[in-house]
Amino acid sequence: MSDTQHKECHGAMFPESIAMGRQSGKVFSVKIKPPAGMTRSRPQIETNDQQWDECQKCPEFNSCYQISMAKVALENWVASNY
């Protein structure tokens, strides 16, 4: 393992999981309303533009973005294969 010390927020741009209600990451959030009868509402994806701008100024931005995307890819793979 690396001895590199990352910021506490490293890899946290997206929500950890997606479920009913509001799930937030440092930059991106998803709000899912419970179904109304037989219909589902579309998830609302929100972006915190101010936080995105701050993240881009961080020296760890590229690494943070890459690990955030890798976590999303892994979660998608697990969801489709588990």
Residue frames as qw, qx, qy, qz and C-alpha x, y, z in Angstrom:
[[0.000, 0.886, 0.463, 0.000, 0.00, 0.00, 0.00],
 [0.351, 0.602, -0.020, 0.717, 1.02, 3.57, -0.54],
 [0.392, -0.389, -0.470, 0.688, 2.02, 5.90, 2.27],
 [0.018, 0.323, 0.253, 0.912, 0.31, 8.78, 0.47],
 [0.023, 0.447, 0.657, -0.607, -2.04, 10.71, 2.73],
 [0.009, 0.445, 0.571, 0.690, -5.14, 11.81, 0.84],
 [0.300, -0.196, 0.179, -0.916, -7.72, 14.33, 1.92],
 [0.365, 0.134, 0.807, -0.445, -10.69, 12.88, 3.79],
 [0.608, 0.524, 0.193, -0.564, -12.95, 13.68, 0.82],
 [0.071, 0.448, -0.767, -0.454, -10.74, 11.79, -1.69],
 [0.108, -0.072, -0.948, -0.289, -12.98, 9.67, -3.93],
 [0.078, 0.470, 0.759, -0.445, -16.23, 11.09, -2.55],
 [0.124, 0.100, -0.282, -0.946, -17.53, 13.16, -5.48],
 [0.529, -0.191, -0.592, -0.577, -20.53, 10.85, -5.94],
 [0.712, -0.410, 0.233, -0.520, -22.98, 9.44, -3.38],
 [0.233, -0.357, 0.900, -0.094, -21.91, 6.17, -1.74],
 [0.203, 0.261, 0.941, 0.072, -25.17, 4.48, -2.72],
 [0.305, -0.117, -0.330, -0.886, -28.44, 5.21, -4.47],
 [0.091, -0.374, -0.896, 0.223, -31.70, 4.74, -2.61],
 [0.103, -0.806, -0.513, -0.277, -35.01, 6.49, -1.97],
 [0.356, -0.872, -0.128, 0.311, -34.63, 10.02, -0.71],
 [0.300, 0.915, -0.257, 0.086, -31.61, 12.24, -1.18],
 [0.885, -0.223, 0.108, 0.394, -28.14, 10.74, -1.38],
 [0.157, 0.976, -0.147, -0.017, -25.24, 13.18, -1.54],
 [0.816, 0.044, -0.027, 0.576, -21.62, 13.11, -2.56],
 [0.355, -0.482, -0.049, 0.799, -19.28, 16.05, -2.32],
 [0.041, 0.217, -0.379, -0.899, -20.21, 17.30, -5.81],
 [0.418, -0.099, -0.646, -0.631, -23.10, 15.19, -7.10],
 [0.366, 0.045, 0.706, -0.605, -26.40, 14.31, -5.42],
 [0.284, -0.176, -0.801, -0.498, -29.35, 12.14, -6.42],
 [0.411, 0.042, 0.491, -0.767, -32.91, 12.56, -5.19],
 [0.273, -0.128, -0.874, -0.380, -35.36, 9.71, -5.76],
 [0.531, -0.148, 0.228, -0.803, -38.98, 10.10, -4.78],
 [0.405, 0.051, 0.895, -0.179, -40.96, 7.02, -3.72],
 [0.032, -0.202, -0.776, -0.597, -43.19, 5.59, -6.46],
 [0.438, 0.150, 0.274, -0.843, -46.72, 6.98, -6.68],
 [0.848, 0.256, 0.240, -0.397, -48.83, 3.93, -7.37],
 [0.902, 0.220, 0.314, 0.200, -47.65, 2.20, -10.54],
 [0.512, 0.786, -0.049, 0.344, -45.44, 5.04, -11.77],
 [0.687, -0.385, -0.082, 0.611, -41.94, 6.00, -10.78],
 [0.127, 0.981, -0.040, -0.142, -40.60, 9.51, -10.93],
 [0.726, 0.519, -0.226, 0.390, -37.30, 10.16, -12.64],
 [0.668, -0.451, -0.185, 0.562, -34.30, 10.56, -10.35],
 [0.129, 0.984, -0.010, 0.126, -33.15, 14.16, -9.99],
 [0.789, -0.031, -0.080, 0.609, -29.41, 14.57, -10.34],
 [0.094, -0.995, -0.032, -0.016, -27.93, 17.71, -8.87],
 [0.723, 0.243, -0.153, 0.628, -24.48, 19.20, -9.24],
 [0.363, -0.864, -0.102, 0.334, -22.89, 21.57, -6.77],
 [0.601, 0.710, 0.003, 0.367, -21.06, 23.83, -9.23],
 [0.165, -0.892, 0.331, -0.258, -19.28, 25.77, -6.51],
 [0.765, -0.437, 0.473, 0.018, -17.91, 22.55, -5.00],
 [0.862, 0.378, 0.226, 0.251, -16.92, 21.29, -8.48],
 [0.325, 0.868, -0.171, 0.334, -14.92, 24.48, -9.04],
 [0.431, -0.755, 0.458, -0.184, -13.22, 24.02, -5.65],
 [0.909, -0.104, 0.394, 0.083, -12.47, 20.37, -6.41],
 [0.740, 0.609, 0.058, 0.278, -10.84, 21.31, -9.72],
 [0.058, 0.888, -0.338, 0.307, -8.43, 23.60, -7.85],
 [0.774, -0.513, 0.366, -0.068, -7.35, 20.74, -5.56],
 [0.102, 0.626, -0.742, -0.216, -3.97, 19.16, -6.41],
 [0.320, -0.058, 0.943, -0.066, -5.57, 15.72, -5.98],
 [0.605, 0.367, 0.082, -0.702, -8.43, 16.40, -8.42],
 [0.574, 0.369, -0.631, -0.369, -7.36, 13.93, -11.14],
 [0.194, 0.123, -0.947, 0.225, -6.74, 11.12, -8.68],
 [0.327, 0.185, 0.615, -0.693, -9.97, 11.86, -6.80],
 [0.637, 0.367, -0.123, -0.667, -12.02, 11.93, -9.99],
 [0.493, 0.308, -0.787, -0.206, -10.47, 8.68, -11.21],
 [0.072, -0.003, -0.934, 0.351, -11.14, 6.80, -7.99],
 [0.460, 0.267, 0.381, -0.756, -14.67, 8.24, -7.81],
 [0.660, 0.370, -0.357, -0.548, -15.36, 6.93, -11.34],
 [0.345, 0.233, -0.909, 0.022, -13.74, 3.59, -10.57],
 [0.211, 0.090, 0.787, -0.572, -16.05, 3.17, -7.58],
 [0.613, 0.356, 0.096, -0.698, -19.07, 3.91, -9.80],
 [0.570, 0.371, -0.652, -0.336, -17.87, 1.37, -12.39],
 [0.154, 0.122, -0.946, 0.256, -17.38, -1.29, -9.71],
 [0.388, 0.200, 0.585, -0.683, -20.79, -0.61, -8.17],
 [0.656, 0.387, -0.197, -0.617, -22.39, -0.94, -11.63],
 [0.462, 0.299, -0.825, -0.123, -20.58, -4.21, -12.28],
 [0.046, -0.004, 0.889, -0.455, -21.59, -5.63, -8.89],
 [0.513, 0.278, 0.340, -0.738, -25.21, -4.54, -9.37],
 [0.694, 0.395, -0.316, -0.513, -25.41, -6.23, -12.76],
 [0.578, 0.301, -0.759, -0.011, -23.60, -9.44, -11.74],
 [0.031, -0.171, 0.815, -0.553, -24.56, -10.10, -8.13]]
